[in-house]
Amino acid sequence: MRPWLARVATRLAMDALRARQGRAYVGPWLPALAPSERIDDAPAVAARYSLRESATIAFLVALEALTDAQRAVLVLHDVFDFSPEETAAVLELSTDDATQHLHRARDALALYEATRIVIDPTQHEQALAAMMQAILARAPQALLALLHPAATLTQDSAGEVTAALDVIEGADRVTKLLLGLGETYKEGVAVEQLLANGAPALLVRLPDVGPGYAHQLVMRLELAADGKVTQVHTIVARDKLLGLQLARER
């Protein structure tokens, strides 16, 4: 049953991936958000990555560098702990081909491996809270103190609402845009902590300030080892928030 389920799930995932890749996307793309309170953080006995790590935004973005076959082989072998023979059988490949795909996938993830760090969830939560407080207070120096000099801001809106259509680079430019958010939404902002894709995040409900503006977003961060914020993500595209909304309605 396990190989059959893996084969069906893999084929469905690959079909969905190809369909997504075939569509034009407005603005920067980020993976969809998913609740992760119940995802096990312990990897399988010989797995390279835990289920929780495999759901993180950083891991999912890193997978974008892989071919479909490389991605499937790596997830089956390094996340779900399938043997080379089992992986080959699921994907209807020879064992040699599956092994070759795995080596190439690992080579392509070299940058991810080199920058792979574990951040204490409490530190992550504190950084999120401090950033939101600085945005709402419209405090530029507080924001700059939180941000790494080379920090980036990515707003995934799918073109549905007003948002930056390019990744914003540099602490000064990121600060300017975040201060603009604080100026646009001066009052009536409600903030709630949650876990999404294996890491703390903020669900931010926004007041109605006119057509073309978001009513809610999820903010998440990537941190360096020293606690500085290297990446700010704000996700407002409806499809990207659907998994969180469905989980919260249960």
Phi and psi in degrees as a GROMACS rama.xvg file:
@    title "Ramachandran Plot"
@    xaxis  label "Phi"
@    yaxis  label "Psi"
@TYPE xy
-59.2378  -48.5704  ARG-2
-61.9577  -37.7393  PRO-3
-65.5147  -45.5405  TRP-4
-62.2113  -41.7735  LEU-5
-63.1842  -40.4043  ALA-6
-64.0567  -45.7855  ARG-7
-64.7401  -47.2832  VAL-8
-62.8075  -39.9873  ALA-9
-65.3511  -43.8554  THR-10
-63.9554  -41.8176  ARG-11
-63.2849  -41.9803  LEU-12
-64.7907  -41.7436  ALA-13
-67.3554  -37.4022  MET-14
-63.6962  -43.5412  ASP-15
-64.5405  -39.1932  ALA-16
-63.0309  -45.6736  LEU-17
-64.2213  -38.6062  ARG-18
-63.759  -41.2422  ALA-19
-66.508  -40.7265  ARG-20
-68.1598  -22.893  GLN-21
-84.2527  -5.28408  GLY-22
-103.464  142.075  ARG-23
-70.1177  142.254  ALA-24
-124.31  132.069  TYR-25
-89.3926  118.94  VAL-26
84.6334  -177.634  GLY-27
-64.368  148.296  PRO-28
-108.208  136.695  TRP-29
-130.904  155.094  LEU-30
-63.0787  156.377  PRO-31
-65.9156  151.332  ALA-32
-89.4813  145.825  LEU-33
-142.349  142.302  ALA-34
-64.8398  143.903  PRO-35
-133.732  18.5543  SER-36
-60.6255  -30.7516  GLU-37
-103.89  8.66645  ARG-38
-82.0531  129.252  ILE-39
-69.1704  132.502  ASP-40
-89.3352  -9.41953  ASP-41
-89.706  127.438  ALA-42
-70.4403  159.525  PRO-43
-59.8932  166.782  ALA-44
-47.7611  -48.6605  VAL-45
-114.059  12.1705  ALA-46
-73.0071  149.371  ALA-47
-80.055  -33.9771  ARG-48
-127.617  145.287  TYR-49
-78.5076  163.325  SER-50
-60.0974  -37.7634  LEU-51
-65.9279  -44.648  ARG-52
-63.9636  -36.1404  GLU-53
-67.2503  -15.4854  SER-54
-96.0529  -4.54804  ALA-55
-70.7963  153.586  THR-56
-61.4081  -42.3119  ILE-57
-60.4489  -42.4966  ALA-58
-67.4059  -44.6974  PHE-59
-65.3404  -37.8827  LEU-60
-65.8893  -39.9916  VAL-61
-61.1737  -35.0988  ALA-62
-63.9803  -21.1371  LEU-63
-62.111  -20.4549  GLU-64
-79.2611  -7.12999  ALA-65
-97.7006  154.143  LEU-66
-72.7516  166.661  THR-67
-56.8256  -45.2635  ASP-68
-66.6504  -41.6882  ALA-69
-62.4583  -42.6452  GLN-70
-62.0951  -46.5962  ARG-71
-63.4034  -44.4643  ALA-72
-63.0879  -45.219  VAL-73
-63.9024  -43.4043  LEU-74
-65.4701  -44.5997  VAL-75
-64.44  -43.9089  LEU-76
-81.9566  -47.3101  HIS-77
-92.4402  -13.5275  ASP-78
-108.487  -51.2458  VAL-79
-92.7579  2.09445  PHE-80
62.4698  35.1544  ASP-81
-74.5769  144.419  PHE-82
-71.4643  163.126  SER-83
-55.3247  -38.7022  PRO-84
-68.2256  -42.2668  GLU-85
-65.3768  -42.0831  GLU-86
-60.9481  -45.7364  THR-87
-61.0014  -41.2185  ALA-88
-65.5605  -41.5023  ALA-89
-61.2292  -41.5362  VAL-90
-94.084  1.21708  LEU-91
57.7501  48.2166  GLU-92
-119.876  165.95  LEU-93
-75.7434  158.03  SER-94
-62.1236  -37.9726  THR-95
-62.8249  -43.1853  ASP-96
-64.8299  -42.3026  ASP-97
-62.5001  -41.5643  ALA-98
-64.7342  -39.2085  THR-99
-65.4737  -42.6397  GLN-100
-60.4901  -39.512  HIS-101
-64.4155  -45.0514  LEU-102
-62.044  -41.4356  HIS-103
-67.809  -36.8034  ARG-104
-64.3591  -43.9043  ALA-105
-64.9627  -37.69  ARG-106
-61.9131  -41.1137  ASP-107
-68.4182  -22.9432  ALA-108
-94.2722  16.4482  LEU-109
-59.8128  -40.9896  ALA-110
-65.937  -41.9392  LEU-111
-59.1276  -45.147  TYR-112
-62.6405  -38.7544  GLU-113
-68.9298  -28.231  ALA-114
-107.961  10.0789  THR-115
-73.3965  114.47  ARG-116
-133.762  157.142  ILE-117
-107.006  119.281  VAL-118
-101.324  132.761  ILE-119
-59.6595  128.036  ASP-120
-55.3526  -35.2896  PRO-121
-63.9062  -41.7732  THR-122
-62.6175  -38.9491  GLN-123
-63.7147  -46.1517  HIS-124
-62.1191  -40.9534  GLU-125
-65.0909  -39.6722  GLN-126
-64.8916  -41.6305  ALA-127
-61.8712  -46.4273  LEU-128
-62.818  -42.8107  ALA-129
-65.0948  -39.3204  ALA-130
-66.9519  -45.0043  MET-131
-63.9749  -39.6026  MET-132
-62.1279  -41.8887  GLN-133
-67.9746  -37.1119  ALA-134
-64.5647  -48.7355  ILE-135
-67.8946  -30.1573  LEU-136
-83.5135  -7.76846  ALA-137
52.5168  56.2343  ARG-138
-112.43  95.0319  ALA-139
-62.5983  -39.548  PRO-140
-67.0192  -35.5107  GLN-141
-65.9901  -39.6019  ALA-142
-65.0599  -46.3031  LEU-143
-61.2896  -33.7572  LEU-144
-67.5553  -27.4043  ALA-145
-83.0923  -29.0782  LEU-146
-89.4116  141.199  LEU-147
-68.0909  144.743  HIS-148
-54.0138  -31.3996  PRO-149
-99.6224  22.6619  ALA-150
-59.5524  152.471  ALA-151
-126.24  156.88  THR-152
-126.983  125.212  LEU-153
-119.076  124.185  THR-154
-112.303  112.829  GLN-155
-98.1278  104.112  ASP-156
-118.791  -10.1622  SER-157
56.1931  20.9646  ALA-158
76.7802  9.96668  GLY-159
-79.0042  -31.3377  GLU-160
-138.665  173.538  VAL-161
-63.3987  123.938  THR-162
-165.84  161.666  ALA-163
-66.3031  135.287  ALA-164
-94.7316  1.29218  LEU-165
-134.455  157.333  ASP-166
-67.8768  130.027  VAL-167
-87.8477  128.173  ILE-168
-118.087  137.446  GLU-169
98.8791  139.137  GLY-170
-60.2599  -38.6256  ALA-171
-64.1417  -45.1029  ASP-172
-69.6533  -38.5736  ARG-173
-62.6317  -43.9778  VAL-174
-59.5856  -44.6601  THR-175
-59.574  -44.1591  LYS-176
-68.9285  -40.5717  LEU-177
-65.5928  -36.922  LEU-178
-64.4684  -33.2622  LEU-179
-63.4675  -37.597  GLY-180
-62.3944  -44.5973  LEU-181
-62.3117  -33.5074  GLY-182
-74.094  -37.033  GLU-183
-69.0247  -43.5443  THR-184
-109.106  79.8132  TYR-185
-76.6363  -30.5189  LYS-186
-151.256  165.29  GLU-187
80.4321  17.9858  GLY-188
-89.2031  129.436  VAL-189
-114.908  131.281  ALA-190
-121.243  135.724  VAL-191
-136.003  133.709  GLU-192
-81.4043  146.558  GLN-193
-154.86  172.138  LEU-194
-109.734  125.096  LEU-195
-136.104  128.78  ALA-196
54.165  40.5194  ASN-197
82.1379  7.47096  GLY-198
-144.887  155.931  ALA-199
-61.2849  147.193  PRO-200
-151.007  170.96  ALA-201
-120.606  128.723  LEU-202
-92.2356  118.022  LEU-203
-113.93  114.973  VAL-204
-94.0512  129.658  ARG-205
-113.98  147.359  LEU-206
-71.3729  158.939  PRO-207
-76.8535  113.057  ASP-208
-113.746  10.4423  VAL-209
131.39  168.177  GLY-210
-64.9492  144.661  PRO-211
88.4601  0.361269  GLY-212
-111.724  148.777  TYR-213
-68.7873  148.859  ALA-214
-101.05  -16.5986  HIS-215
-159.13  157.821  GLN-216
-153.231  162.598  LEU-217
-113.796  129.465  VAL-218
-108.423  134.45  MET-219
-140.691  161.012  ARG-220
-131.82  154.805  LEU-221
-115.082  135.315  GLU-222
-115.803  148.411  LEU-223
-81.6546  172.333  ALA-224
-60.9651  -27.6313  ALA-225
-86.4543  3.58005  ASP-226
91.3316  -6.57556  GLY-227
-69.9542  145.288  LYS-228
-80.5819  119.475  VAL-229
-96.9653  -28.2642  THR-230
-141.419  135.395  GLN-231
-114.759  127.538  VAL-232
-117.201  128.881  HIS-233
-120.279  122.438  THR-234
-114.883  121.192  ILE-235
-125.522  -12.541  VAL-236
-57.9339  130.235  ALA-237
-58.7245  -43.2894  ARG-238
-62.7661  -31.36  ASP-239
-74.1808  -21.7669  LYS-240
-98.2256  -6.56713  LEU-241
-60.4553  -41.999  LEU-242
-61.2384  -39.6602  GLY-243
-66.2676  -42.2783  LEU-244
-65.2522  -44.16  GLN-245
-62.7737  -40.6852  LEU-246
-64.6306  -36.7388  ALA-247
-75.3684  -19.6736  ARG-248
-85.353  -11.0002  GLU-249
